[in-house]
Amino acid sequence: IAFSSNSTVDYHIYTMKKDGSGIQRVTTLPIAGYHNQGIGFSWSPDYGKFVYSHYTKLYRIDRDGVNLILLATAPHNRNFRSCHWTAIGNKIVVETIGATIYDSEIYLMNSDGTDTVRLIDNLPGIVESPSFSIDGKEIIYTHDVSGFESLEGRQ
């Protein structure tokens, strides 16, 4: 089981056994960025690695906390926020965020960080939580078009 926790102030990725024993911290650099309260990580399809966001950087790390590799750098004035990794085509979908939570875009890239393509431009309202469909052929995301905006974003 993987989870994020801010028990040491910053959010980090941890793993544990199904019975709750064997808790191990995976990350040395925290999951961090604008409006990113520990949500910016995903398992690899084989469960051997994680991809996670740290401000303007997207990293890959082995599940045992070794081999930290920089995959991508966010576009200018943007931070990575949430991400999802699919086995179908071995792709990663990521959300980037600008100065406010309402300034969000969604990108698709190869699992090695190459061939990044913007899929969703900054739309009115909040766009977030991109995930692949179960067959990996579509991207699912939320888009709140209600017009209600607060500094924290809607929950």
N, C-alpha and C positions, 0 to 999 in steps of 0.2 A: 504494500500500500504506500502511496506517495501522498504527501500533504505539505502545505506551507504553514509556517508558524513564525510569529514575531516575538517569541519568548526571550530572544536575545536582542531586542529592540528592532532590528531589521528583519524583514521576511526572508526566510531561507527554505530550501527544499529539504525535506526529511523523508526517509523511508522507514517502514516497520513491518514486522510480520503480521499476519492476519489476527493473531491473538493479542496484538498491541505490544509485544516484546521486541527487543532488538532495534530500538530507535537509533537511527544514524543520520547525522547531518550530511548532506550531499554537497552543498554549495559553499564556496568561500566568498564569492561576490554575491550580495543579496539580490533577490528579485526586487527591482526598484524602478521607479519612474513616475511620471505624473499620473495621478489617479490609479495607481497600481498597488493595491493592498494585497499582495501575494498571489494575484491571479495569473500572472504572466508566465506560466510554464505548461509543458505538455510532455507526456511520455513519447518515446519513439515507438514505432509500430511493433518492434520486437521486445520492448520493455527493457532494453539494455542501456538506454541513454535518455537524457532530458534535453529539451530545448527551452531556454528561458530568457527573459528580458531583464536588462540592467540599463536603465535610462536609454541612451541612444544606441546601445549595442544588443545584439541577439547572439546568445552563446549556446553551444552544445557541450554537455558534460556527461561522462559515463555515470551510471547509476551508483557506482562506488565512490564518486567524487574526484576521479582523476581525469586527465585529458580534457581540460577546459579549452575549447576552441571557439574563436570568434567566427561567427557565420556571416553576419551582416551588420551594417551601420545604417541607422534610420536616415531618411531624407532630412535636409537642413531644417532646424527648428522643430523637430519631431522626436518623440520618444516611443519606443515599442511598449505595448501594454499587454495584450493577450495574444495567445497563439494556439495552434492545433496542428498536429503532424499526422498525416495519413499514410497508410501502407500502399494505397492505390496510387501509383505514379510517384511515390515517395516525395510528396510535396508538403510544404508548410504554408499555412495561411496565418497572417499576423495583422493585428490592429495597431496603427500608430496614432498618436495623439499629439496635438499641438499645445498651445498655452492653456486652453480650456478643454474640459471633457467633451464639449460639443464640436471640437475641431478634430474629428477622427476620420481616418481613411483605412481601407483594407487592402492588403497586398498579398500576392501569391508568389512563392519562390520554390526553387528546388531545395531539397533537404540539406544541400551543401552551401546554401545561401546565394546561389547564382540564379540568373534569369528572373530577376524580380520584376513583377508586373503589378501596377496599381489596378485593382478591380473595382473599388468603390471610392469615388471622390468624396470630399467633405460635403455632406448633405445637410440641409436644415434639420434640426433635431439631433438626437444622439444616435450614433451608429456604434455597435459594440458586439462583443462575444462571438467572433467568427468561429465556425466549426465546419468540418466536412460532413456531408451526408454519409450514411453508413456504407454506400457503394463508392464513395470518394469522387463522385462525378459532379457534385454540386456543393456550393458554399452556403451555409445557413448563418444568418446573423440577425440581430435585433435592430430595429430602426423605429425610435419613438418620434412620432410626428405630431404629438399633441400640442406642441407650442409652449408647454410649461418648461421653463429652464431655471435651475437654481445653480449656485456656485458649485455645489457638490455633485450635480447630475441627479437624475432620477434613479431610484432603486426599483 
